[in-house]
Amino acid sequence: MVSIMKRYAMQHLIEWKEDPGHLPMIIRGARQVGKTWLMKEFGRTEFEKYAYINFDRNSRMKQLFSGDFDVDRILRGLSIESEVEIAPEDILIILDEIQEVPAALQSLKYFCEDDRQRYNIVAAGSLLGISMHEGTSFPVGKVDSMDLYPLSFTEFLDATGNGQLVSLLEQQDFDMITAFKDKYIDLLKTYYYVGGMPAAVNAYLPKQNLNSVRRVQKRLLSDYEQDFSKHAPTAVIPRIRMVWDGIPSQLAKENKKFIYSVLREGARAKDFELAIQWLIDCGLVHKVGRVTKGAIPLKAYQDLPAFKLYMMDVGLLAAMTDLDAKTLLKGNAIFTEFNGALTEQYVCQQLIAELGATPYYWSAENSTGEVDFVLQHSGNVIPLEVKAEENLMAKSLKVFVAGNKLSLGVRSSMSDYRKQEKLINLPLYAISQLWSACDSYRSV
């Protein structure tokens, strides 16, 4: 990833560093979302130096952590491996792909408990399978953690030199935002194609070559599919592939609830639960559960068997379906239905990555009514209806707001920002301002 890329997670790491009581930090995320670059850039910009150790296929590190957990002995080994003297000074210790040596993960507990010095340690990797290693325990209460996702839309705007458009969003200057709506919409459609995977964004940046972007995305999809064979339990691999390959068809349905029989006739939940959980634990998919009512806490009203599955990145979803740039950017009459799937995928991604939300959805028991996302924020329930194009209709949303006696609902489409009675229309390209828009509405 090029150094000009700006990741908002960097601020989270800076705040972690400034906390005098910080614990070792574990950065979790799917492969290729930029964990390694983020850690190295953090070390380069915020510390005098950093020591980088990669545990992937590293027999020396397996040997180092097979002994006792003496902190001084481990530090000597890390110094030799990284060729950087690790002394009690302003240094960041980076442990990459830590899941490959589970004992190294366990050792973080002992760094935390060393009374002599507070060490600056960041580690990264998928924690998938750590619990399967006998004799190894996760250092509960002894580490901080954060999740890293593909670039959000506002990070994409920054990366493409459109920081002023981000500033307008942050200022919520909706008169100016509306004046430049065509620019926002064009960039949003581009983001639907490119997505937020750092390698895809970097392929786009030099010459805006969408063919290069698609080649990168196809390679990433191939890498993930190879990971199924490399890391997943052998018996589950065929079902993982079926779930993974079936996501576009699940999202193309008008009712996007996950239906097992779409994968295989007669399939039941127990046949695919482990495969779905494996993909979730890898960070490759997001599971959005159904709630039966809009009340706090939403989790208490979750209908566990009902859910939707979204991918982690809208660009990868477009690549998986072989959507060509012309169809996506210029429009096509027969593309309308799947455009809705891409839009929901985009919004889900932003809610999780940028707003830190845990999204649910609601559907009526005995009718076709549905609200795409239901969120919990500052003690309030916020229903969010998503439409791909210009749309000011909100029948299901109004029913949900009235039925649950909520103060407002939010509709997001390509229509301009506006307030109505108990409703806000928030443009899709301004979804990053959802919390602020709701707070401002209530404060009036």
DAFEN-V566445 format. One line per field, one symbol per residue. psi: psi as a letter, one per 30 degrees, with the letter a starting at -180 (. if undefined). burial: 1 if it has 24 or more other C-alpha atoms within 12 Angstrom, else 0. A space follows every 10 residues. Layout:
# DAFEN-V566445
psi=???
burial=???
This chain:
# DAFEN-V566445
psi=klffkkkffe eeeeeeefjf gklkkkjlll kgfgeeeeee eeeefflell jkkkfkhjfe eeeegfblhj eeeeeeeeee efhkjjliai kkjjjkhfff iefeeeffee eefjfekjkj kklllkgkfe ffjkgkkkik fgllllkkll kleeeeeeeg gheeeeeeee fhifeeeefg eeeeeeeeee eeeeagkeee eefeeeghjf eeeeeeeeee eeeeeeeeee flkeffeeee eeeeffeeee fflejgkkje feekkgklef ffeeeeeeee ffgflkkjlk lflilkkeff gkjefkllkl lfkeeeeeee ghkleeeeef lkegfeefee eeeeeeeeee eeeefgljkl lkklegagkk kekklkkhgl kjkjkkkeak kgkheeeeee eefghlfllk kkafllklka jgkkjkkefg ffgeeeeeee eff.
burial=1000111111 0011011000 0111111111 1111111111 1110011011 1111100000 1101100010 1001101110 1100010000 1111111111 1111111111 1100000111 1111111111 0000000110 0111111111 1111111111 0000110110 0101001100 1001101111 1111111111 1111100001 0111111101 1001101100 1100011011 1111111111 1100111111 0110000010 0100111111 1111111111 1111100110 0100011111 1111111111 1011100100 0000001111 1111111111 1111101111 1110000001 1111111001 1111111110 0101011111 1000011111 1111111010 0111111111 1111101100 0000
